[in-house]
């Protein structure tokens, strides 16, 4: 019993002595060495500056956007203007209206699906190729591909139209089925029926 304990103690002592000698040789024999150094940080990394994009006039339908990103290696910066198309439509429409071109001003606004929908719901359809009122409504119905994309009213009109067509096909199919049954019964009975 004592033998394994003694052997373990001897092995542990040898391992500790071996590791201690390796540490001393790795660190060097002289442990009283002093190292001093000075770190100089006199320069900050350069900064990426965004260009200033100025839009001074309130009559311009543009907005300025600029941005920059800087890392320790690379800096990128950019700027641009963004056109507000809705603002342009409103300004052009006001100019046309001020010049007495009222139908043209409304036609320009009607290129927006929201305006087209509201005009249609109000019972005053947008002008169509110079026609106004009922003639314009007929023109829009004959040429639905000219209606501005995104129109909610047009989408609903298409759904109603498809539903009516589906109902018409169902009624026609039912009539054809009734005729088929009557002809079949007549043939079964032996009575000639002419349609």
Buried (B, 14 or more C-beta within 10 A) or exposed (E): EEEEEEEEEEEEEEEEEEEEEEEEEEEEEEEEEEEEEEEEEEEEEEEBEEEEBEEEEEEBBBEEEBEBEBEEEEBEBEBEBEEBEEBBBBBBBEEBBEEEBEBBBBBBBBEBBBBBBBBBEEEBBBBBEEBBEEBBBEBBEEEEEEBBEEBEBBEEBEEEEEEEEEEEEEEEEEEEEEEEEEEEEEEEEEEEEEE
